[in-house]
Each structure stands twice: as structure tokens, then as C-alpha cells.
Amino acid sequence: MRADEVDESELAINMMEEPPIAINDCLPLEIVTMVFKYLDCKSLTKAAMTNKFWYELLNSKDIQKSFKNECMELFDNRHMYAATKKYLVQFEDWKNMFIFRPRVRCDGIYFADVKYWHDGLTEFGDYNPIHMIKYYVFLQFSSDGKMIYAQTSLEPEIFLEKLGRKKIKVDEGIYYIKNRTINIEIQKGRQAFCHTYRMEGKVNAPSDNFVLTSKYILDVESQTCSTLREKNHGKAVFEFTKTKQNYMPK
């Protein structure tokens, strides 16, 4: 074997002996802290178990200051959430508040698969037909307090494709958040259709999902309400799907 030839097995052993480059060895602390802010909730909960450096970083004063700024931006400056500081008692620190406090995602869509049984028309005899009704509810939120709402019998893929080509009409409205509830209002003429949703996330169990709890119609002029009673609709869970496309009207 010539002197310039390298034994492949020896080269592989040498490569295995070289320690991998850690993120903290090649990036300053400020950059590493900024990277953590772009992780989703589930990734942040697991990041502390990666190594000692990440564990200490996620519990340091620097990361707490960074998460405080993020919490003030998410839960205070947009005026859609309740005050931020009082939740420190519940979540203990700013990092836990950022990870575990329920929030509305504005970088994707929410879908609910609604199913319920409906009695059919009886024409002859004792036969009582029962039909299963199925449809989808679509919601998308914007960070400025606006939202769009739609009901459809189309499958989500077909519905979104038609929505992207503006072949489907949607309802526009506004929303605000109080404690663990999302309140939306869609005004049509003299009536406002109001929905209330309960967020599913809680401490040590982060979730982007929420559940419909009530629906009512508000007469704008007389300020009278009439409740919409719908069988089993409140059991539908709205699940989040991330997407790059924004369907909000300009």
C-alpha cells in the first residue's frame, strides 16, 4: 500500500473519535436563545432533556428575559388576551407561560369534523329512518383580531383548494380572547352570530385544539340574544393544521 493511501477502516475509527460540534460551541448565547423562540410548544418541552447546556439555558435568567418579551407580545400587546403578569402565579415563570399557556395560532387553519344523527321522514308504516349528518367547520385567525369562518360538506383538501382559488364564500368576523375562551362575532345585517370556544391546553399538557361550548344570535338594535341549540355540536374538537397559505381576505 502506498504512503498516500488511507485505510478506510482507520479513517472511520478516527471520525468516530472526533466529538460532534455542539450548537453552543459555534453560536453565541444570544443566537441560541433566539433559536429557542421559534420552536413549537412540544419541542420546547423536550429541549431541556437534550443535554446539560440546553437544560441550563432553558432555566437561565437570559432565557427568562427573552420569554418574558415573547409573552408580553403574545398575551398583552395585542389586546386579545387577559393581563399577563397575574398568570405568573399559575405558570411560575415566563418560560412555562410561553410553553403551556393556551393561545390561538395564526400561522395555519383550524378544522372540526362535525357528526350527528338526524331523524328522517317517515312515509309509510313504522319505519323511522335515521341519517348521519357530517360536515366540516373551518376557522382561520389573524393577529390583528380578524377571522374567517366557513361550513362545508367538502373534504378539507378539496375545500382548501377551492378556497385558494376564491371559489367558496366565507364569513368574516372578529374575535377576542378572555382567560381560556375564544369569542368570535360575525355580523350579518342587524344580527351578530356569536360563538364561544374553550381552549384545551393546560399546564404540562400543551395543545392547540379547542372545543365549541355555545352559539347564540345577537340582535344588534335591541341587544337581545337567542341561543342556538344544536345536538352534539359542542363535542366537535377543532384541530390545528399548519399551512403557509393565508386565506384571510385583503
Summary of the structure (lengths in Angstrom):
residues: 250
radius of gyration: 25.4
end to end distance: 70.6
largest distance: 97.9
contacts: 621
relative contact order: 0.11
helix: 31%
strand: 31%
